[in-house]
Protein backbone atom coordinates (compact mmCIF):
# COMPACT_ATOMS: atom_id res chain seq x y z
CA UNK A 1 0.00 0.00 0.00
CA UNK A 2 1.29 3.47 -0.92
CA UNK A 3 1.23 6.10 1.83
CA UNK A 4 0.85 9.84 1.27
CA UNK A 5 1.30 12.40 4.04
CA UNK A 6 -1.04 15.41 4.01
CA UNK A 7 0.37 18.61 5.52
CA UNK A 8 -1.60 21.76 6.33
CA UNK A 9 -3.89 23.47 8.87
CA UNK A 10 -6.53 21.13 10.36
CA UNK A 11 -9.41 22.63 8.34
CA UNK A 12 -7.49 22.32 5.05
CA UNK A 13 -6.47 18.75 5.81
CA UNK A 14 -10.10 17.86 6.52
CA UNK A 15 -11.09 19.24 3.10
CA UNK A 16 -8.27 17.39 1.34
CA UNK A 17 -9.08 14.07 3.06
CA UNK A 18 -12.71 14.45 2.02
CA UNK A 19 -11.55 14.37 -1.62
CA UNK A 20 -8.87 11.75 -0.92
CA UNK A 21 -11.54 9.27 0.21
CA UNK A 22 -12.62 9.02 -3.43
CA UNK A 23 -9.35 7.32 -4.37
CA UNK A 24 -8.47 3.64 -4.35
CA UNK A 25 -8.09 1.79 -1.07
CA UNK A 26 -4.47 0.96 -1.98
CA UNK A 27 -3.58 4.59 -1.19
CA UNK A 28 -3.43 5.53 2.49
CA UNK A 29 -3.51 9.23 3.39
CA UNK A 30 -1.90 10.20 6.70
CA UNK A 31 -2.74 13.65 8.16
CA UNK A 32 0.03 15.85 9.61
CA UNK A 33 -1.68 19.07 10.83
CA UNK A 34 0.20 22.17 11.89
CA UNK A 35 -0.58 25.57 13.43
CA UNK A 36 2.04 27.51 11.44
CA UNK A 37 3.37 26.81 7.94
CA UNK A 38 7.00 26.85 9.09
CA UNK A 39 6.30 23.54 10.87
CA UNK A 40 6.08 21.81 7.45
CA UNK A 41 9.87 21.53 7.27
CA UNK A 42 10.11 19.80 10.65
CA UNK A 43 7.24 17.41 9.79
CA UNK A 44 8.89 16.33 6.52
CA UNK A 45 12.27 15.83 8.21
CA UNK A 46 10.83 13.76 11.05
CA UNK A 47 8.35 11.61 9.14
CA UNK A 48 9.76 11.25 5.59
CA UNK A 49 10.49 7.54 6.16
CA UNK A 50 6.81 6.86 6.92
CA UNK A 51 5.41 7.98 3.56
CA UNK A 52 5.99 7.65 -0.18
CA UNK A 53 4.99 11.24 -0.94
CA UNK A 54 3.72 14.50 0.55
CA UNK A 55 0.62 16.52 -0.37
CA UNK A 56 0.56 20.10 0.89
CA UNK A 57 -2.47 22.31 1.50
CA UNK A 58 -0.95 25.12 -0.57
CA UNK A 59 2.18 26.70 -2.04
CA UNK A 60 3.42 28.12 1.29
CA UNK A 61 4.01 24.81 3.19
CA UNK A 62 5.16 23.30 -0.12
CA UNK A 63 7.91 25.91 -0.54
CA UNK A 64 8.89 25.59 3.12
CA UNK A 65 9.27 21.82 2.70
CA UNK A 66 11.40 22.24 -0.44
CA UNK A 67 14.21 23.48 1.82
CA UNK A 68 14.54 19.88 3.09
CA UNK A 69 17.13 18.08 0.95
CA UNK A 70 15.47 14.86 -0.14
CA UNK A 71 15.71 14.44 -3.92
CA UNK A 72 13.86 11.12 -3.94
CA UNK A 73 10.72 12.42 -2.22
CA UNK A 74 7.54 13.17 -4.17
CA UNK A 75 6.01 16.55 -3.32
CA UNK A 76 2.79 18.10 -4.63
CA UNK A 77 0.19 20.72 -3.79
CA UNK A 78 -3.00 21.95 -5.46
CA UNK A 79 -1.99 25.09 -7.39
CA UNK A 80 -4.44 27.97 -7.57
CA UNK A 81 -5.91 27.54 -11.05
CA UNK A 82 -8.26 30.49 -10.52
CA UNK A 83 -11.38 28.57 -9.48
CA UNK A 84 -10.96 29.44 -5.79
CA UNK A 85 -10.32 33.08 -6.65
CA UNK A 86 -13.38 33.29 -8.90
CA UNK A 87 -15.56 31.83 -6.16
CA UNK A 88 -14.25 34.30 -3.57
CA UNK A 89 -14.79 37.29 -5.92
CA UNK A 90 -18.35 36.19 -6.70
CA UNK A 91 -19.15 35.71 -3.00
CA UNK A 92 -17.71 39.10 -2.12
CA UNK A 93 -19.50 40.81 -5.02
CA UNK A 94 -22.86 39.18 -4.19
CA UNK A 95 -22.51 40.48 -0.67
CA UNK A 96 -22.42 44.03 -2.13
CA UNK A 97 -25.05 43.43 -4.83
CA UNK A 98 -22.69 44.42 -7.67
CA UNK A 99 -19.38 43.63 -9.31
CA UNK A 100 -16.98 44.74 -6.64
CA UNK A 101 -15.01 47.91 -7.29
CA UNK A 102 -12.13 48.23 -4.89
CA UNK A 103 -10.87 45.35 -2.77
CA UNK A 104 -7.64 43.97 -1.36
CA UNK A 105 -6.02 40.64 -2.11
CA UNK A 106 -3.08 38.85 -0.52
CA UNK A 107 -1.54 35.97 -2.42
CA UNK A 108 1.81 34.25 -2.86
CA UNK A 109 1.60 33.87 -6.64
CA UNK A 110 1.11 37.30 -8.21
CA UNK A 111 1.61 36.08 -11.81
CA UNK A 112 -1.12 33.45 -11.52
CA UNK A 113 -3.41 35.99 -9.89
CA UNK A 114 -3.12 38.49 -12.74
CA UNK A 115 -3.68 35.75 -15.32
CA UNK A 116 -6.79 34.59 -13.48
CA UNK A 117 -8.17 38.12 -13.33
CA UNK A 118 -7.58 38.59 -17.05
CA UNK A 119 -9.47 35.38 -17.80
CA UNK A 120 -12.33 36.48 -15.56
CA UNK A 121 -13.17 39.24 -18.10
CA UNK A 122 -15.05 41.46 -15.67
CA UNK A 123 -14.18 45.11 -14.95
CA UNK A 124 -12.10 45.27 -11.79
CA UNK A 125 -10.79 48.63 -10.68
CA UNK A 126 -8.91 49.86 -7.62
CA UNK A 127 -7.48 46.41 -6.99
CA UNK A 128 -4.87 46.34 -4.20
CA UNK A 129 -2.58 43.32 -4.19
CA UNK A 130 -0.21 42.26 -1.42
CA UNK A 131 2.20 39.55 -2.58
CA UNK A 132 4.46 37.70 -0.14
CA UNK A 133 6.93 34.84 0.13
CA UNK A 134 7.37 32.04 2.67
CA UNK A 135 8.95 34.45 5.16
CA UNK A 136 5.76 36.52 5.38
CA UNK A 137 4.65 38.52 8.42
CA UNK A 138 0.98 37.85 9.18
CA UNK A 139 0.54 41.09 11.13
CA UNK A 140 1.91 43.12 8.24
CA UNK A 141 -0.59 41.51 5.83
CA UNK A 142 -3.48 42.04 8.26
CA UNK A 143 -2.54 45.71 8.60
CA UNK A 144 -2.37 46.07 4.79
CA UNK A 145 -6.02 45.03 4.46
CA UNK A 146 -7.24 47.03 7.47
CA UNK A 147 -5.52 50.29 6.50
CA UNK A 148 -7.07 50.38 3.03
CA UNK A 149 -10.49 49.41 4.41
CA UNK A 150 -10.43 52.07 7.14
CA UNK A 151 -9.32 54.67 4.56
CA UNK A 152 -12.40 53.82 2.51
CA UNK A 153 -10.38 52.61 -0.47
CA UNK A 154 -11.37 48.97 -0.04
CA UNK A 155 -14.81 47.46 0.47
CA UNK A 156 -13.54 44.00 1.33
CA UNK A 157 -10.67 41.55 1.30
CA UNK A 158 -9.71 38.23 -0.24
CA UNK A 159 -7.07 36.23 1.58
CA UNK A 160 -5.37 32.86 1.22
CA UNK A 161 -4.12 32.90 4.83
CA UNK A 162 -6.38 31.47 7.51
CA UNK A 163 -4.76 33.55 10.28
CA UNK A 164 -5.43 36.73 8.29
CA UNK A 165 -9.02 35.65 7.61
CA UNK A 166 -9.82 35.19 11.32
CA UNK A 167 -8.14 38.47 12.28
CA UNK A 168 -10.13 40.45 9.69
CA UNK A 169 -13.40 38.78 10.73
CA UNK A 170 -12.76 39.94 14.31
CA UNK A 171 -12.26 43.48 13.04
CA UNK A 172 -15.61 43.32 11.22
CA UNK A 173 -14.10 43.67 7.76
CA UNK A 174 -15.86 41.83 4.89
CA UNK A 175 -13.45 39.03 3.99
CA UNK A 176 -13.58 35.80 2.02
CA UNK A 177 -10.97 33.04 1.88
CA UNK A 178 -9.31 32.06 -1.40
CA UNK A 179 -9.51 28.30 -0.89
CA UNK A 180 -8.54 25.54 -3.27
CA UNK A 181 -11.54 23.80 -4.80
CA UNK A 182 -12.24 20.07 -4.72
CA UNK A 183 -11.51 19.89 -8.44
CA UNK A 184 -8.04 21.41 -7.90
CA UNK A 185 -7.35 19.01 -5.04
CA UNK A 186 -8.53 16.04 -7.10
CA UNK A 187 -6.32 16.90 -10.09
CA UNK A 188 -3.23 17.44 -7.93
CA UNK A 189 -3.79 14.16 -6.07
CA UNK A 190 -4.06 12.27 -9.36
CA UNK A 191 -0.65 13.64 -10.42
CA UNK A 192 0.98 12.84 -7.05
CA UNK A 193 -0.39 9.28 -6.97
CA UNK A 194 1.00 8.61 -10.45
CA UNK A 195 4.39 9.99 -9.37
CA UNK A 196 4.37 7.75 -6.28
CA UNK A 197 3.48 4.67 -8.33
CA UNK A 198 6.12 5.47 -10.92
CA UNK A 199 8.76 5.90 -8.21
CA UNK A 200 7.74 2.60 -6.64
CA UNK A 201 8.11 0.60 -9.86
CA UNK A 202 11.38 2.35 -10.64
CA UNK A 203 12.68 1.69 -7.11
CA UNK A 204 11.85 -2.02 -7.31
CA UNK A 205 13.52 -2.58 -10.68
CA UNK A 206 16.33 -5.12 -10.62
CA UNK A 207 19.81 -3.64 -10.46
CA UNK A 208 23.09 -5.39 -11.19
CA UNK A 209 26.55 -4.07 -10.34
CA UNK A 210 29.62 -5.50 -12.05
CA UNK A 211 32.93 -4.69 -10.38
CA UNK A 212 35.87 -5.68 -12.58
CA UNK A 213 39.58 -5.42 -11.84
CA UNK A 214 41.48 -4.27 -14.92
CA UNK A 215 43.94 -6.80 -16.41
CA UNK A 216 43.53 -8.97 -13.33
CA UNK A 217 45.40 -11.96 -14.78
CA UNK A 218 48.50 -9.90 -15.54
CA UNK A 219 48.40 -8.37 -12.07
CA UNK A 220 47.92 -11.73 -10.35
CA UNK A 221 50.99 -13.13 -12.10
CA UNK A 222 53.11 -10.63 -10.16
CA UNK A 223 52.09 -12.30 -6.88
CA UNK A 224 54.75 -14.87 -6.10
CA UNK A 225 52.83 -17.54 -4.19
CA UNK A 226 49.40 -19.14 -4.38
CA UNK A 227 48.82 -18.31 -0.72
CA UNK A 228 49.39 -14.59 -1.34
CA UNK A 229 46.95 -14.69 -4.26
CA UNK A 230 44.28 -16.37 -2.11
CA UNK A 231 44.82 -13.82 0.66
CA UNK A 232 44.39 -11.00 -1.85
CA UNK A 233 41.18 -12.52 -3.22
CA UNK A 234 39.78 -13.11 0.28
CA UNK A 235 40.39 -9.45 1.13
CA UNK A 236 38.49 -8.38 -2.00
CA UNK A 237 35.60 -10.76 -1.25
CA UNK A 238 35.36 -9.53 2.35
CA UNK A 239 35.14 -5.88 1.26
CA UNK A 240 32.53 -6.60 -1.42
CA UNK A 241 30.47 -8.89 0.84
CA UNK A 242 30.27 -6.14 3.48
CA UNK A 243 29.01 -3.75 0.82
CA UNK A 244 26.59 -6.37 -0.57
CA UNK A 245 25.09 -6.75 2.90
CA UNK A 246 24.20 -3.03 2.90
CA UNK A 247 22.31 -3.55 -0.36
CA UNK A 248 20.59 -6.67 0.94
CA UNK A 249 21.80 -8.18 -2.32
CA UNK A 250 23.24 -11.38 -3.77
CA UNK A 251 26.96 -11.76 -4.43
CA UNK A 252 28.49 -13.69 -7.34
CA UNK A 253 32.14 -14.17 -8.30
CA UNK A 254 32.54 -14.99 -12.01
CA UNK A 255 36.34 -15.27 -12.10
CA UNK A 256 39.26 -13.29 -13.58
CA UNK A 257 38.71 -10.41 -11.19
CA UNK A 258 35.02 -9.89 -12.00
CA UNK A 259 32.32 -9.76 -9.32
CA UNK A 260 28.56 -9.19 -9.55
CA UNK A 261 26.03 -7.92 -7.03
CA UNK A 262 22.28 -8.33 -7.64
CA UNK A 263 19.94 -6.00 -5.77
CA UNK A 264 17.14 -3.47 -6.40
CA UNK A 265 17.56 -0.18 -8.21
CA UNK A 266 16.38 1.73 -5.15
CA UNK A 267 18.98 0.10 -2.88
CA UNK A 268 21.80 0.71 -5.38
CA UNK A 269 20.87 4.38 -5.85
CA UNK A 270 20.68 4.93 -2.10
CA UNK A 271 24.13 3.40 -1.57
CA UNK A 272 25.94 4.88 -4.59
CA UNK A 273 28.25 6.94 -2.35
CA UNK A 274 29.15 3.80 -0.38
CA UNK A 275 29.93 1.97 -3.63
CA UNK A 276 32.34 4.75 -4.62
CA UNK A 277 34.08 4.53 -1.23
CA UNK A 278 34.24 0.73 -1.54
CA UNK A 279 35.84 0.91 -5.00
CA UNK A 280 38.34 3.51 -3.78
CA UNK A 281 39.30 1.18 -0.93
CA UNK A 282 39.70 -1.79 -3.31
CA UNK A 283 41.93 0.25 -5.62
CA UNK A 284 44.11 1.31 -2.70
CA UNK A 285 44.31 -2.25 -1.31
CA UNK A 286 45.17 -3.95 -4.61
CA UNK A 287 46.80 -1.19 -6.67
CA UNK A 288 44.64 -2.34 -9.62
CA UNK A 289 42.26 0.02 -11.50
CA UNK A 290 38.60 -0.94 -11.06
CA UNK A 291 35.84 -0.54 -13.65
CA UNK A 292 32.22 -0.47 -12.46
CA UNK A 293 29.13 -1.03 -14.59
CA UNK A 294 25.59 -0.73 -13.22
CA UNK A 295 22.56 -1.97 -15.12
CA UNK A 296 18.84 -1.59 -14.44
CA UNK A 297 16.05 -3.65 -15.96
CA UNK A 298 12.63 -5.19 -15.52
CA UNK A 299 14.24 -8.65 -15.36
CA UNK A 300 17.53 -9.93 -13.96
CA UNK A 301 18.66 -10.85 -17.47
CA UNK A 302 17.97 -7.36 -18.87
CA UNK A 303 19.68 -5.69 -15.91
CA UNK A 304 22.71 -7.96 -16.25
CA UNK A 305 23.03 -7.24 -19.98
CA UNK A 306 22.90 -3.50 -19.27
CA UNK A 307 25.54 -3.91 -16.55
CA UNK A 308 27.86 -5.71 -19.01
CA UNK A 309 27.36 -2.87 -21.50
CA UNK A 310 28.11 -0.35 -18.75
CA UNK A 311 31.31 -2.02 -17.55
CA UNK A 312 32.54 -2.36 -21.14
CA UNK A 313 32.14 1.39 -21.64
CA UNK A 314 33.75 2.04 -18.26
CA UNK A 315 36.86 0.11 -19.35
CA UNK A 316 37.09 2.33 -22.43
CA UNK A 317 37.49 5.42 -20.24
CA UNK A 318 41.07 6.34 -19.31
CA UNK A 319 40.17 6.75 -15.64
CA UNK A 320 37.66 3.86 -15.61
CA UNK A 321 34.98 5.05 -13.12
CA UNK A 322 31.26 4.30 -12.94
CA UNK A 323 28.82 3.90 -15.81
CA UNK A 324 25.07 3.28 -15.46
CA UNK A 325 22.88 1.90 -18.24
CA UNK A 326 19.16 2.28 -17.54
CA UNK A 327 16.32 0.12 -18.83
CA UNK A 328 15.55 2.71 -21.53
CA UNK A 329 19.07 2.71 -22.94
CA UNK A 330 20.14 5.96 -21.28
CA UNK A 331 23.77 5.90 -20.17
CA UNK A 332 25.00 7.98 -17.23
CA UNK A 333 28.65 8.93 -16.61
CA UNK A 334 30.35 10.74 -13.72
CA UNK A 335 27.46 9.95 -11.37
CA UNK A 336 26.72 12.61 -8.75
CA UNK A 337 29.43 14.95 -10.02
CA UNK A 338 29.16 18.38 -11.63
CA UNK A 339 30.15 16.89 -14.98
CA UNK A 340 27.50 14.13 -14.85
CA UNK A 341 26.25 13.28 -18.34
CA UNK A 342 23.12 11.37 -19.35
CA UNK A 343 22.79 10.30 -22.97
CA UNK A 344 21.53 7.41 -25.08
CA UNK A 345 23.79 4.99 -26.94
CA UNK A 346 20.81 3.91 -29.05
CA UNK A 347 18.97 5.67 -31.87
CA UNK A 348 15.99 4.99 -34.11
CA UNK A 349 17.12 7.56 -36.70
CA UNK A 350 18.37 5.32 -39.52
CA UNK A 351 19.62 8.21 -41.62
CA UNK A 352 21.66 9.56 -38.71
CA UNK A 353 23.07 6.11 -37.94
CA UNK A 354 24.17 5.65 -41.56
CA UNK A 355 25.84 9.08 -41.63
CA UNK A 356 27.71 8.47 -38.37
CA UNK A 357 28.72 4.98 -39.47
CA UNK A 358 30.17 6.45 -42.65
CA UNK A 359 32.23 8.87 -40.56
CA UNK A 360 33.27 6.16 -38.10
CA UNK A 361 31.56 7.95 -35.20
CA UNK A 362 29.38 5.97 -32.79
CA UNK A 363 25.87 7.14 -31.92
CA UNK A 364 27.03 7.11 -28.30
CA UNK A 365 29.79 9.63 -29.03
CA UNK A 366 27.46 11.91 -31.01
CA UNK A 367 24.76 11.81 -28.28
CA UNK A 368 27.39 12.47 -25.64
CA UNK A 369 28.63 15.56 -27.51
CA UNK A 370 25.07 16.79 -28.01
CA UNK A 371 24.25 16.32 -24.32
CA UNK A 372 27.46 18.05 -23.21
CA UNK A 373 26.73 21.08 -25.39
CA UNK A 374 23.19 21.33 -24.00
CA UNK A 375 24.34 20.95 -20.39
CA UNK A 376 27.10 23.55 -20.77
CA UNK A 377 24.78 25.89 -22.73
CA UNK A 378 27.47 26.33 -25.38
CA UNK A 379 26.56 28.36 -28.44
CA UNK A 380 29.89 27.33 -29.95
CA UNK A 381 32.69 24.96 -28.95
CA UNK A 382 36.25 24.06 -29.84
CA UNK A 383 38.14 20.79 -30.14
CA UNK A 384 39.86 21.63 -26.83
CA UNK A 385 36.44 21.97 -25.15
CA UNK A 386 35.39 18.48 -26.23
CA UNK A 387 38.77 16.97 -25.38
CA UNK A 388 38.72 18.44 -21.86
CA UNK A 389 35.15 17.48 -20.93
CA UNK A 390 34.96 14.09 -22.68
CA UNK A 391 38.39 12.77 -21.68
CA UNK A 392 39.69 12.35 -25.22
CA UNK A 393 42.76 13.62 -27.03
CA UNK A 394 42.57 16.91 -28.88
CA UNK A 395 43.54 15.10 -32.08
CA UNK A 396 40.58 12.72 -31.70
CA UNK A 397 38.24 15.64 -30.98
CA UNK A 398 39.48 17.42 -34.13
CA UNK A 399 38.85 14.26 -36.19
CA UNK A 400 35.31 13.92 -34.85
CA UNK A 401 34.51 17.61 -35.50
CA UNK A 402 35.91 17.42 -39.04
CA UNK A 403 33.72 14.39 -39.75
CA UNK A 404 30.63 16.07 -38.30
CA UNK A 405 31.25 19.13 -40.50
CA UNK A 406 31.67 16.90 -43.55
CA UNK A 407 28.32 15.25 -42.76
CA UNK A 408 26.70 18.69 -42.31
CA UNK A 409 25.98 17.91 -38.65
CA UNK A 410 28.26 20.71 -37.47
CA UNK A 411 29.56 23.91 -39.03
CA UNK A 412 32.60 26.16 -38.70
CA UNK A 413 31.80 29.45 -36.94
CA UNK A 414 35.14 31.27 -36.84
CA UNK A 415 38.06 31.59 -34.47
CA UNK A 416 38.68 32.83 -30.96
CA UNK A 417 41.95 33.78 -29.32
CA UNK A 418 42.46 32.35 -25.85
CA UNK A 419 45.55 34.41 -25.05
CA UNK A 420 48.00 36.85 -26.56
CA UNK A 421 50.28 33.99 -27.58
CA UNK A 422 49.59 30.95 -29.73
CA UNK A 423 47.26 30.27 -32.60
CA UNK A 424 43.55 31.09 -32.21
CA UNK A 425 41.17 28.16 -31.74
CA UNK A 426 38.63 27.24 -34.37
CA UNK A 427 35.11 27.22 -33.04
CA UNK A 428 32.11 25.26 -34.29
CA UNK A 429 28.36 24.91 -33.81
CA UNK A 430 26.40 21.67 -33.75
CA UNK A 431 23.48 21.85 -36.17
CA UNK A 432 20.03 21.05 -34.78
Buried (B, 14 or more C-beta within 10 A) or exposed (E): EBEBBBBBBEEBBEBBBEBBEEBEEEBBBBBBBBEEBEBBBBBBEEBBEEBBBBBBBBBBBBBBBBEBEEEEBBBBBBBBBBBBBBBBBBBBBEEBEEBBEBBBBBBBBEEBBEEBBEEBEEEBEEBBBBEBEBEBEBEEBBEBBBEBBEEEEBBBBBBBBBBBBBBBEEEEBBBBBBBBBBEBBBBBBEEBBEBBBEBBEBBEBBBBBBBBBBEBEEBBEEBEEEEEBEEBBEEBBEBBEEBBEBBEBEBBEEEEBBBBBBBBBBBBBBBBEEBBEBBEEBBEEBEBBBBBBBBBBEEBEBBBBBBBBBBBBBBEBEEBBBBBBBBEEBBBBBBEEEEEBBBBBEBEEEEBBEBBEEBEBEBBBBBBBBBBBEBEEBEBBBBBBBBEBBBBEBEBBBBBBBBBBEBEBBEEBEEEEEEEEEEEBBBBBBEE
